[in-house]
Amino acid sequence: MSSVVVGVKDPAAPAVLHAAADLAAALAAPLVVVHVEERNWLVDANVAAVAGAGAGAYVLAAAEVTDRCHLDCEVTLAGHPVGWSFELRVGDPATELAAASAHHDARLVVVGRRRRRRHGPHLGKTTTLDRLVDRTGVPVVVVPPP
């Protein structure tokens, strides 16, 4: 059965989840909530160099973030009449969301967008949204910031 995949980075802004749940309900499709933890090779190298409790603390902190994200999703989606599941992925958000959309036979992917920055070092760089559109074969619905 096809699904609707929603990428969540900051569940404190529930507009993306509400929009995705509404679309999933309208399409009579299950909702797959995907939280992607970005990996940083420098952080990974430092964690690997730390023995014992340091690495354990890093893993525990990541688990707490995941638990908090799942709980925020539960609270936000409590009133929606749509079945949903939560999935944690690690890596590049665009790559992981595209992979999740293929794995779950998604009809569409829903993501949020931060306010645009028009200056600074990010000017001219490819965004996660650009990479996602290039890597997935389904429509991408963008929910603007509130």
C-alpha distance (Angstrom), angle and dihedral (degrees) to the residues before:
residue distance angle dihedral
M1 . . .
S2 3.77 . .
S3 3.79 119.6 .
V4 3.77 144.1 -167.1
V5 3.81 114.4 -112.0
V6 3.79 119.0 -155.1
G7 3.77 123.5 -169.7
V8 3.79 114.5 -145.8
K9 3.75 125.8 -169.5
D10 3.77 101.4 156.2
P11 3.80 112.1 24.6
A12 3.80 88.6 -178.1
A13 3.83 84.3 83.2
P14 3.82 98.9 61.1
A15 3.81 97.7 -178.9
V16 3.81 91.4 96.0
L17 3.80 93.0 51.4
H18 3.80 92.9 46.7
A19 3.81 91.9 49.7
A20 3.81 92.2 47.4
A21 3.81 92.3 47.6
D22 3.81 90.9 50.1
L23 3.81 91.1 50.1
A24 3.81 92.3 46.7
A25 3.81 91.0 50.1
A26 3.82 91.4 48.6
L27 3.81 90.2 50.4
A28 3.83 93.0 42.4
A29 3.79 87.5 -126.3
P30 3.78 131.0 134.9
L31 3.79 118.0 -107.1
V32 3.79 120.9 -125.3
V33 3.80 112.5 -162.1
V34 3.80 111.0 -156.6
H35 3.79 123.0 -166.9
V36 3.80 113.3 -170.8
E37 3.78 120.2 -157.2
E38 3.78 107.4 -155.1
R39 3.77 114.4 -135.4
N40 3.77 120.6 -139.1
W41 3.79 115.6 -159.7
L42 3.80 92.2 -149.6
V43 3.81 92.7 53.5
D44 3.81 90.5 44.5
A45 3.80 91.1 51.5
N46 3.81 91.9 49.8
V47 3.81 92.1 47.6
A48 3.79 90.3 49.8
A49 3.80 89.4 51.9
V50 3.80 92.4 52.9
A51 3.79 114.6 83.7
G52 3.79 127.4 -141.9
A53 3.79 119.1 -24.5
G54 3.81 95.7 22.0
A55 3.79 94.1 63.6
G56 3.81 91.0 39.7
A57 3.80 90.7 52.7
Y58 3.81 90.2 51.8
V59 3.82 92.0 51.8
L60 3.82 90.8 45.9
A61 3.81 91.5 50.7
A62 3.82 90.9 50.7
A63 3.82 90.2 49.6
E64 3.80 90.9 50.7
V65 3.80 91.0 51.6
T66 3.80 89.9 50.7
D67 3.81 92.7 47.7
R68 3.80 91.0 48.8
C69 3.81 91.8 49.3
H70 3.82 91.2 49.9
L71 3.81 91.5 48.6
D72 3.83 91.8 48.5
C73 3.81 88.6 51.4
E74 3.81 91.2 50.2
V75 3.80 91.4 52.2
T76 3.81 94.0 45.4
L77 3.81 94.9 46.9
A78 3.83 95.7 42.0
G79 3.81 95.4 108.4
H80 3.80 99.2 40.0
P81 3.81 119.1 104.8
V82 3.79 93.8 -139.1
G83 3.78 130.8 105.3
W84 3.77 112.7 -122.1
S85 3.77 142.2 178.2
F86 3.79 132.8 -162.5
E87 3.77 125.3 -131.9
L88 3.79 131.4 -176.2
R89 3.77 118.9 -152.6
V90 3.78 130.3 178.5
G91 3.79 124.2 -144.4
D92 3.78 139.7 41.0
P93 3.82 109.1 -2.8
A94 3.81 95.0 -137.5
T95 3.80 93.3 48.8
E96 3.79 94.1 44.5
L97 3.82 94.9 46.5
A98 3.81 90.4 48.9
A99 3.82 89.6 49.5
A100 3.82 91.2 48.2
S101 3.81 91.0 49.9
A102 3.81 90.6 52.6
H103 3.82 93.2 43.9
H104 3.82 93.5 50.2
D105 3.82 95.4 39.1
A106 3.80 89.6 -120.4
R107 3.77 121.2 -159.7
L108 3.79 88.9 -157.2
V109 3.80 143.2 -10.3
V110 3.80 122.3 -128.1
V111 3.79 121.6 -156.5
G112 3.76 137.7 164.2
R113 3.76 127.4 -124.2
R114 3.74 128.5 -141.1
R115 3.74 120.7 -136.9
R116 3.78 109.5 -76.5
R117 3.75 119.4 -102.0
R118 3.76 112.8 -144.9
H119 3.78 97.9 -174.9
G120 3.77 143.0 37.7
P121 3.79 133.1 49.5
H122 3.82 94.2 -36.6
L123 3.79 93.8 65.1
G124 3.79 109.8 119.3
K125 3.82 96.1 7.6
T126 3.77 121.5 128.0
T127 3.78 111.0 -102.2
T128 3.78 128.3 -138.0
L129 3.80 87.7 -110.8
D130 3.81 91.9 54.6
R131 3.80 91.1 50.2
L132 3.82 91.9 46.3
V133 3.80 92.9 52.4
D134 3.82 89.4 49.4
R135 3.83 93.6 48.7
T136 3.79 103.4 43.2
G137 3.76 127.8 67.8
V138 3.80 96.1 -150.6
P139 3.80 133.3 76.2
V140 3.80 116.0 -81.3
V141 3.80 116.0 -144.7
V142 3.81 114.2 -156.6
V143 3.79 119.1 -155.5
P144 3.79 110.4 -154.5
P145 3.78 120.8 -132.1
P146 3.80 115.0 -89.4
